[in-house]
Amino acid sequence: MTSWQVVRLMAGTFILLSLALGVQGSPLFVSIWWLAFTAFVGANLLQSALTRWCLMESILRKFGVKPGC
């Protein structure tokens, strides 16, 4: 997998997990404050789309994950 694929995989996983932990109807509900994490991930996706720079992708590249187009 390339770095951008890993970033999107992690973002999707974090969003689904935080929704499962933050929505009151979910059997995994812990606290409504988990929805703040959902907003944080969404804001980072928006920022990376506008600036064309993503911190997580930079970190992954330093760990040897190959860059992708």
Biopython code that builds the backbone (N, CA, C, O; Angstrom):
import numpy as np
from Bio.PDB.StructureBuilder import StructureBuilder

atoms = [
    (1, "MET", "N", (0.833, -1.185, 0.000)),
    (1, "MET", "CA", (0.000, 0.000, 0.000)),
    (1, "MET", "C", (0.879, 1.251, 0.000)),
    (1, "MET", "O", (1.971, 1.270, 0.569)),
    (2, "THR", "N", (0.378, 2.270, -0.643)),
    (2, "THR", "CA", (1.105, 3.534, -0.656)),
    (2, "THR", "C", (0.658, 4.386, 0.531)),
    (2, "THR", "O", (-0.339, 4.087, 1.188)),
    (3, "SER", "N", (1.407, 5.442, 0.790)),
    (3, "SER", "CA", (1.141, 6.269, 1.973)),
    (3, "SER", "C", (-0.258, 6.896, 1.934)),
    (3, "SER", "O", (-0.923, 6.967, 2.968)),
    (4, "TRP", "N", (-0.711, 7.348, 0.767)),
    (4, "TRP", "CA", (-2.034, 7.973, 0.719)),
    (4, "TRP", "C", (-3.135, 6.947, 0.949)),
    (4, "TRP", "O", (-4.188, 7.283, 1.491)),
    (5, "GLN", "N", (-2.906, 5.698, 0.544)),
    (5, "GLN", "CA", (-3.898, 4.655, 0.803)),
    (5, "GLN", "C", (-3.978, 4.330, 2.293)),
    (5, "GLN", "O", (-5.066, 4.127, 2.830)),
    (6, "VAL", "N", (-2.834, 4.282, 2.952)),
    (6, "VAL", "CA", (-2.810, 4.015, 4.392)),
    (6, "VAL", "C", (-3.495, 5.144, 5.159)),
    (6, "VAL", "O", (-4.237, 4.891, 6.108)),
    (7, "VAL", "N", (-3.246, 6.393, 4.748)),
    (7, "VAL", "CA", (-3.877, 7.543, 5.405)),
    (7, "VAL", "C", (-5.394, 7.438, 5.297)),
    (7, "VAL", "O", (-6.100, 7.628, 6.288)),
    (8, "ARG", "N", (-5.895, 7.141, 4.117)),
    (8, "ARG", "CA", (-7.339, 7.050, 3.935)),
    (8, "ARG", "C", (-7.933, 5.852, 4.676)),
    (8, "ARG", "O", (-9.040, 5.937, 5.208)),
    (9, "LEU", "N", (-7.201, 4.739, 4.713)),
    (9, "LEU", "CA", (-7.642, 3.573, 5.470)),
    (9, "LEU", "C", (-7.749, 3.908, 6.960)),
    (9, "LEU", "O", (-8.737, 3.569, 7.611)),
    (10, "MET", "N", (-6.725, 4.577, 7.488)),
    (10, "MET", "CA", (-6.733, 4.944, 8.903)),
    (10, "MET", "C", (-7.826, 5.959, 9.202)),
    (10, "MET", "O", (-8.508, 5.845, 10.221)),
    (11, "ALA", "N", (-8.008, 6.955, 8.329)),
    (11, "ALA", "CA", (-9.036, 7.968, 8.547)),
    (11, "ALA", "C", (-10.421, 7.327, 8.567)),
    (11, "ALA", "O", (-11.230, 7.626, 9.445)),
    (12, "GLY", "N", (-10.694, 6.460, 7.619)),
    (12, "GLY", "CA", (-11.984, 5.778, 7.586)),
    (12, "GLY", "C", (-12.219, 4.913, 8.816)),
    (12, "GLY", "O", (-13.318, 4.883, 9.370)),
    (13, "THR", "N", (-11.177, 4.213, 9.234)),
    (13, "THR", "CA", (-11.279, 3.375, 10.436)),
    (13, "THR", "C", (-11.528, 4.226, 11.673)),
    (13, "THR", "O", (-12.385, 3.892, 12.491)),
    (14, "PHE", "N", (-10.785, 5.328, 11.818)),
    (14, "PHE", "CA", (-10.967, 6.210, 12.974)),
    (14, "PHE", "C", (-12.362, 6.817, 13.007)),
    (14, "PHE", "O", (-12.970, 6.922, 14.071)),
    (15, "ILE", "N", (-12.873, 7.219, 11.841)),
    (15, "ILE", "CA", (-14.204, 7.824, 11.795)),
    (15, "ILE", "C", (-15.266, 6.812, 12.192)),
    (15, "ILE", "O", (-16.129, 7.110, 13.018)),
    (16, "LEU", "N", (-15.211, 5.612, 11.610)),
    (16, "LEU", "CA", (-16.216, 4.598, 11.939)),
    (16, "LEU", "C", (-16.138, 4.175, 13.409)),
    (16, "LEU", "O", (-17.167, 3.986, 14.058)),
    (17, "LEU", "N", (-14.935, 4.030, 13.923)),
    (17, "LEU", "CA", (-14.763, 3.645, 15.326)),
    (17, "LEU", "C", (-15.272, 4.731, 16.267)),
    (17, "LEU", "O", (-15.965, 4.439, 17.242)),
    (18, "SER", "N", (-14.925, 5.988, 15.973)),
    (18, "SER", "CA", (-15.366, 7.064, 16.859)),
    (18, "SER", "C", (-16.877, 7.264, 16.780)),
    (18, "SER", "O", (-17.495, 7.639, 17.776)),
    (19, "LEU", "N", (-17.482, 7.026, 15.626)),
    (19, "LEU", "CA", (-18.942, 7.082, 15.539)),
    (19, "LEU", "C", (-19.576, 5.957, 16.350)),
    (19, "LEU", "O", (-20.575, 6.169, 17.038)),
    (20, "ALA", "N", (-18.998, 4.767, 16.269)),
    (20, "ALA", "CA", (-19.522, 3.644, 17.044)),
    (20, "ALA", "C", (-19.423, 3.909, 18.543)),
    (20, "ALA", "O", (-20.289, 3.481, 19.307)),
    (21, "LEU", "N", (-18.376, 4.610, 18.969)),
    (21, "LEU", "CA", (-18.190, 4.898, 20.394)),
    (21, "LEU", "C", (-18.936, 6.146, 20.846)),
    (21, "LEU", "O", (-19.128, 6.345, 22.046)),
    (22, "GLY", "N", (-19.367, 7.004, 19.896)),
    (22, "GLY", "CA", (-19.953, 8.281, 20.277)),
    (22, "GLY", "C", (-21.440, 8.441, 20.030)),
    (22, "GLY", "O", (-22.050, 9.371, 20.559)),
    (23, "VAL", "N", (-22.044, 7.556, 19.239)),
    (23, "VAL", "CA", (-23.475, 7.666, 18.954)),
    (23, "VAL", "C", (-24.243, 6.844, 19.989)),
    (23, "VAL", "O", (-23.957, 5.665, 20.197)),
    (24, "GLN", "N", (-25.205, 7.471, 20.621)),
    (24, "GLN", "CA", (-25.909, 6.837, 21.742)),
    (24, "GLN", "C", (-26.656, 5.570, 21.364)),
    (24, "GLN", "O", (-26.846, 4.709, 22.223)),
    (25, "GLY", "N", (-27.080, 5.420, 20.138)),
    (25, "GLY", "CA", (-27.795, 4.215, 19.726)),
    (25, "GLY", "C", (-26.894, 3.025, 19.458)),
    (25, "GLY", "O", (-27.383, 1.916, 19.241)),
    (26, "SER", "N", (-25.596, 3.236, 19.469)),
    (26, "SER", "CA", (-24.643, 2.174, 19.158)),
    (26, "SER", "C", (-24.457, 1.240, 20.356)),
    (26, "SER", "O", (-24.445, 1.692, 21.501)),
    (27, "PRO", "N", (-24.315, -0.055, 20.091)),
    (27, "PRO", "CA", (-24.042, -0.988, 21.201)),
    (27, "PRO", "C", (-22.654, -0.796, 21.810)),
    (27, "PRO", "O", (-22.377, -1.320, 22.888)),
    (28, "LEU", "N", (-21.789, -0.059, 21.140)),
    (28, "LEU", "CA", (-20.433, 0.206, 21.645)),
    (28, "LEU", "C", (-20.310, 1.577, 22.289)),
    (28, "LEU", "O", (-19.203, 2.015, 22.604)),
    (29, "PHE", "N", (-21.437, 2.264, 22.489)),
    (29, "PHE", "CA", (-21.422, 3.635, 22.997)),
    (29, "PHE", "C", (-20.640, 3.752, 24.304)),
    (29, "PHE", "O", (-20.823, 2.960, 25.229)),
    (30, "VAL", "N", (-19.765, 4.758, 24.359)),
    (30, "VAL", "CA", (-18.988, 5.063, 25.562)),
    (30, "VAL", "C", (-19.315, 6.471, 26.034)),
    (30, "VAL", "O", (-19.742, 6.672, 27.171)),
    (31, "SER", "N", (-19.111, 7.449, 25.145)),
    (31, "SER", "CA", (-19.344, 8.849, 25.486)),
    (31, "SER", "C", (-19.590, 9.636, 24.209)),
    (31, "SER", "O", (-19.032, 9.332, 23.155)),
    (32, "ILE", "N", (-20.431, 10.645, 24.323)),
    (32, "ILE", "CA", (-20.710, 11.495, 23.170)),
    (32, "ILE", "C", (-19.469, 12.287, 22.751)),
    (32, "ILE", "O", (-19.401, 12.777, 21.624)),
    (33, "TRP", "N", (-18.497, 12.413, 23.643)),
    (33, "TRP", "CA", (-17.277, 13.151, 23.337)),
    (33, "TRP", "C", (-16.425, 12.471, 22.268)),
    (33, "TRP", "O", (-15.519, 13.104, 21.724)),
    (34, "TRP", "N", (-16.685, 11.215, 21.954)),
    (34, "TRP", "CA", (-15.975, 10.561, 20.861)),
    (34, "TRP", "C", (-16.288, 11.223, 19.526)),
    (34, "TRP", "O", (-15.510, 11.102, 18.580)),
    (35, "LEU", "N", (-17.415, 11.919, 19.436)),
    (35, "LEU", "CA", (-17.756, 12.619, 18.199)),
    (35, "LEU", "C", (-16.790, 13.771, 17.923)),
    (35, "LEU", "O", (-16.639, 14.186, 16.774)),
    (36, "ALA", "N", (-16.145, 14.286, 18.951)),
    (36, "ALA", "CA", (-15.119, 15.315, 18.756)),
    (36, "ALA", "C", (-13.939, 14.734, 17.971)),
    (36, "ALA", "O", (-13.324, 15.437, 17.169)),
    (37, "PHE", "N", (-13.628, 13.480, 18.193)),
    (37, "PHE", "CA", (-12.556, 12.828, 17.437)),
    (37, "PHE", "C", (-12.950, 12.685, 15.973)),
    (37, "PHE", "O", (-12.115, 12.841, 15.083)),
    (38, "THR", "N", (-14.231, 12.386, 15.722)),
    (38, "THR", "CA", (-14.735, 12.325, 14.349)),
    (38, "THR", "C", (-14.537, 13.672, 13.659)),
    (38, "THR", "O", (-14.087, 13.730, 12.515)),
    (39, "ALA", "N", (-14.875, 14.750, 14.359)),
    (39, "ALA", "CA", (-14.706, 16.097, 13.807)),
    (39, "ALA", "C", (-13.230, 16.403, 13.560)),
    (39, "ALA", "O", (-12.895, 17.026, 12.553)),
    (40, "PHE", "N", (-12.350, 15.981, 14.453)),
    (40, "PHE", "CA", (-10.915, 16.206, 14.300)),
    (40, "PHE", "C", (-10.391, 15.519, 13.037)),
    (40, "PHE", "O", (-9.639, 16.120, 12.271)),
    (41, "VAL", "N", (-10.784, 14.272, 12.820)),
    (41, "VAL", "CA", (-10.336, 13.546, 11.626)),
    (41, "VAL", "C", (-10.874, 14.225, 10.372)),
    (41, "VAL", "O", (-10.147, 14.385, 9.392)),
    (42, "GLY", "N", (-12.142, 14.623, 10.398)),
    (42, "GLY", "CA", (-12.721, 15.318, 9.254)),
    (42, "GLY", "C", (-12.024, 16.633, 8.960)),
    (42, "GLY", "O", (-11.786, 16.968, 7.799)),
    (43, "ALA", "N", (-11.697, 17.377, 9.999)),
    (43, "ALA", "CA", (-10.985, 18.647, 9.817)),
    (43, "ALA", "C", (-9.601, 18.424, 9.221)),
    (43, "ALA", "O", (-9.149, 19.210, 8.388)),
    (44, "ASN", "N", (-8.932, 17.365, 9.640)),
    (44, "ASN", "CA", (-7.618, 17.058, 9.076)),
    (44, "ASN", "C", (-7.717, 16.641, 7.612)),
    (44, "ASN", "O", (-6.848, 16.988, 6.812)),
    (45, "LEU", "N", (-8.759, 15.908, 7.256)),
    (45, "LEU", "CA", (-8.960, 15.552, 5.855)),
    (45, "LEU", "C", (-9.213, 16.800, 5.010)),
    (45, "LEU", "O", (-8.685, 16.929, 3.905)),
    (46, "LEU", "N", (-10.018, 17.708, 5.535)),
    (46, "LEU", "CA", (-10.295, 18.963, 4.833)),
    (46, "LEU", "C", (-9.017, 19.788, 4.676)),
    (46, "LEU", "O", (-8.736, 20.309, 3.597)),
    (47, "GLN", "N", (-8.252, 19.902, 5.752)),
    (47, "GLN", "CA", (-6.991, 20.656, 5.706)),
    (47, "GLN", "C", (-6.032, 20.060, 4.690)),
    (47, "GLN", "O", (-5.398, 20.796, 3.935)),
    (48, "SER", "N", (-5.916, 18.739, 4.659)),
    (48, "SER", "CA", (-4.974, 18.121, 3.727)),
    (48, "SER", "C", (-5.428, 18.282, 2.277)),
    (48, "SER", "O", (-4.596, 18.353, 1.373)),
    (49, "ALA", "N", (-6.739, 18.341, 2.051)),
    (49, "ALA", "CA", (-7.241, 18.556, 0.691)),
    (49, "ALA", "C", (-6.951, 19.976, 0.219)),
    (49, "ALA", "O", (-6.655, 20.193, -0.956)),
    (50, "LEU", "N", (-7.034, 20.939, 1.130)),
    (50, "LEU", "CA", (-6.821, 22.335, 0.755)),
    (50, "LEU", "C", (-5.348, 22.709, 0.637)),
    (50, "LEU", "O", (-4.972, 23.505, -0.223)),
    (51, "THR", "N", (-4.521, 22.139, 1.498)),
    (51, "THR", "CA", (-3.100, 22.506, 1.506)),
    (51, "THR", "C", (-2.221, 21.516, 0.754)),
    (51, "THR", "O", (-1.053, 21.802, 0.490)),
    (52, "ARG", "N", (-2.766, 20.362, 0.407)),
    (52, "ARG", "CA", (-2.023, 19.289, -0.251)),
    (52, "ARG", "C", (-0.846, 18.808, 0.600)),
    (52, "ARG", "O", (0.182, 18.393, 0.064)),
    (53, "TRP", "N", (-0.997, 18.863, 1.924)),
    (53, "TRP", "CA", (0.002, 18.372, 2.862)),
    (53, "TRP", "C", (-0.702, 17.654, 3.999)),
    (53, "TRP", "O", (-1.690, 18.153, 4.537)),
    (54, "CYS", "N", (-0.198, 16.488, 4.364)),
    (54, "CYS", "CA", (-0.791, 15.695, 5.444)),
    (54, "CYS", "C", (0.323, 15.214, 6.368)),
    (54, "CYS", "O", (1.265, 14.554, 5.930)),
    (55, "LEU", "N", (0.205, 15.550, 7.643)),
    (55, "LEU", "CA", (1.233, 15.152, 8.611)),
    (55, "LEU", "C", (1.357, 13.638, 8.702)),
    (55, "LEU", "O", (2.471, 13.116, 8.749)),
    (56, "MET", "N", (0.235, 12.922, 8.728)),
    (56, "MET", "CA", (0.281, 11.459, 8.839)),
    (56, "MET", "C", (1.011, 10.847, 7.643)),
    (56, "MET", "O", (1.758, 9.882, 7.805)),
    (57, "GLU", "N", (0.804, 11.389, 6.468)),
    (57, "GLU", "CA", (1.488, 10.875, 5.285)),
    (57, "GLU", "C", (2.994, 11.124, 5.391)),
    (57, "GLU", "O", (3.790, 10.269, 5.001)),
    (58, "SER", "N", (3.385, 12.273, 5.908)),
    (58, "SER", "CA", (4.809, 12.557, 6.114)),
    (58, "SER", "C", (5.425, 11.583, 7.114)),
    (58, "SER", "O", (6.544, 11.109, 6.918)),
    (59, "ILE", "N", (4.700, 11.288, 8.174)),
    (59, "ILE", "CA", (5.192, 10.337, 9.186)),
    (59, "ILE", "C", (5.323, 8.949, 8.585)),
    (59, "ILE", "O", (6.322, 8.267, 8.813)),
    (60, "LEU", "N", (4.327, 8.524, 7.819)),
    (60, "LEU", "CA", (4.382, 7.198, 7.202)),
    (60, "LEU", "C", (5.562, 7.068, 6.248)),
    (60, "LEU", "O", (6.204, 6.019, 6.195)),
    (61, "ARG", "N", (5.849, 8.113, 5.504)),
    (61, "ARG", "CA", (6.984, 8.079, 4.582)),
    (61, "ARG", "C", (8.303, 7.941, 5.323)),
    (61, "ARG", "O", (9.221, 7.273, 4.846)),
    (62, "LYS", "N", (8.402, 8.575, 6.495)),
    (62, "LYS", "CA", (9.627, 8.446, 7.293)),
    (62, "LYS", "C", (9.797, 7.027, 7.825)),
    (62, "LYS", "O", (10.917, 6.592, 8.096)),
    (63, "PHE", "N", (8.676, 6.299, 7.976)),
    (63, "PHE", "CA", (8.736, 4.914, 8.427)),
    (63, "PHE", "C", (8.913, 3.945, 7.263)),
    (63, "PHE", "O", (8.895, 2.728, 7.450)),
    (64, "GLY", "N", (9.086, 4.493, 6.055)),
    (64, "GLY", "CA", (9.397, 3.639, 4.920)),
    (64, "GLY", "C", (8.238, 3.240, 4.048)),
    (64, "GLY", "O", (8.417, 2.450, 3.121)),
    (65, "VAL", "N", (7.051, 3.757, 4.309)),
    (65, "VAL", "CA", (5.913, 3.455, 3.446)),
    (65, "VAL", "C", (6.114, 4.230, 2.151)),
    (65, "VAL", "O", (6.394, 5.429, 2.165)),
    (66, "LYS", "N", (5.967, 3.531, 1.038)),
    (66, "LYS", "CA", (6.255, 4.187, -0.247)),
    (66, "LYS", "C", (5.201, 5.237, -0.579)),
    (66, "LYS", "O", (4.012, 5.033, -0.336)),
    (67, "PRO", "N", (5.643, 6.356, -1.134)),
    (67, "PRO", "CA", (4.692, 7.404, -1.538)),
    (67, "PRO", "C", (3.907, 6.952, -2.757)),
    (67, "PRO", "O", (4.370, 6.122, -3.540)),
    (68, "GLY", "N", (2.731, 7.502, -2.904)),
    (68, "GLY", "CA", (1.906, 7.158, -4.049)),
    (68, "GLY", "C", (1.390, 8.410, -4.728)),
    (68, "GLY", "O", (1.498, 9.513, -4.192)),
    (69, "CYS", "N", (0.829, 8.229, -5.910)),
    (69, "CYS", "CA", (0.303, 9.356, -6.669)),
    (69, "CYS", "C", (-1.190, 9.473, -6.484)),
    (69, "CYS", "O", (-1.814, 10.369, -7.050)),
]
sb = StructureBuilder()
sb.init_structure("model")
sb.init_model(0)
sb.init_chain("A")
sb.init_seg("    ")
for serial, (resi, resn, name, xyz) in enumerate(atoms, 1):
    if name == "N":
        sb.init_residue(resn, " ", resi, " ")
    sb.init_atom(name, np.array(xyz, "f"), 0.0, 1.0, " ", f" {name:<3s}", serial, name[0])
structure = sb.get_structure()
